[in-house]
């Protein structure tokens, strides 16, 4: 008897995951396929009512791309390492964020800019910064610890 509720729970979870994949509007899938024809292991999610995000790989590189409900591309992120950063960004990190350790790094691109999103940590302080290709800091956000 105890197995039935567990099986029902597992079925509900799996059904929800499958329906999340099925509910991606065709216009969004079509636009994504045009922009990323070689994408593999595509996983779709909708974190907001008007935005869809695909997480995928191209040549073993993890990426994500966001689209609105009309199929308009909003932004892409590509996982990178410190060696992928241009000199201007590295110089900004050295000058403006001395003593910070780098965490996750992504190259970001949207219709307005190309740049980098970096997680930085110093002592107990964690921040996220967005830096453009020229090394200009566009955004700096303190990351609050989750309780």
N, C-alpha and C positions, 0 to 999 in steps of 0.2 A: 503493500500500500504506500509506503514512503517513497517508492520510486516514481509513482505517478506525478506528484507535484514537481519533483526534480525534472522529470522528462518534459512536463508542460512548460516549466521555466526555460529550459534549454531550447525547446521548440520556439517559444516566444522570442527569445534573444536572436536565434538564427533567422527567424522570419523577419524580424525588424532589420537585421543586417541586409538580408536579401532584398527587402522592399526598398531600402535606401538606395541600393544600386539601381533598381528598376525605375525609380521615380525621377531619375535625372532626365530633364526634358531633352528631346531629340535635337533641338536647335543648339543646345549647349554641347552635347556630344559631338555634333557635326563641326562646330567651330573649334573645339578642342582637337579633333582629329586632323583638321587643316593645319593648325599651328604645331602640333606634335605628332606627326604620323608614325614615328618610330617609338612612341611611348609604350612601356610594358608595365605589367602589374598595377594597373590603374585601379585606384580605390576612390570612390566618390563620397563626399559628405556635404551636408548642408547645415552649417552652424548658424546661419541667419536665414530668415524667410526669403530674402532677396539675393542670396549669394550661394554659389556652389563651388566647392573646392575639390580638385583632383590631385591626389598624391600618386606619384608614378616614378618610374626609373627610365633613364635613357643612358645606354652604355654603362650600367651599374652606378650611375650618379642619381642620388635622390633629388626629386624636384616636386614642386607643387605649382598649380595654376588656379586662379580664381576667375569666375565668370558671374555676371549678373543673370537674372531670369530671362533677359532678352538675348543672351548668348554673347554679350559684349565682354571681351577679355578685360580683366581689371588689373591683375598682377601675377607675376611668376617669381618663384624663389628657387634657387639652385644651391644645394649644399656645397660648401667649399672648405678649403683649409687656408691657413695663414700664408702659405706660399703662393696662393692664387690672388692675393691682394696686390693692387698696384702700389707703386712706391709712394704716391701722394697719400693714400689711405694709411699705409704703414707709418709715414712721417707724422700724420695727425695723431695716430695712436701713441706714438713715442712722445710727442710734444704735449698733447692735451690729456692723455690718460696714462701717464707714467705710473708704474706700480700696479696697474690692473692686469689681471690674468684674463686671457680670452677663452670663451666657451664656444658655443655654437656660432657658426658663421654662415651667412647666406649671401649670394649675389642676388639682388632684387632688381626687377624691371617692371615698370608700369608705363602707361602712356605719357606720363609727365617726366620720368627720370629713370636713370640707371644708377645703381649704387650698391651699397652693402649694408646688411643688418648684422650687428655684432652683439653678442652677450658678453659683458665684462663684469669682473668681480674683483673687489679689493677689500680684504678683511671680511666684515659681515655685510658689506654693501654690494648689491647687484644692480647693474644698469643695462639698458639696451640702447644702443645708438644706431642711427642711420647716417651713413656718410656717403656723399656722392663720389663719383669717379675722380673728381678734382681734389678730394680730401676735405671738403667742407662738411661740417657736422650739420645735418638737417633736422635731427630730432634726437633728444636724449630723455629717456624715461627711466625713473627708478622702478625697479621690480620689487614689489612687495612679496614677502615670504608668505606662502600658503600655510594656513593653520590646519 
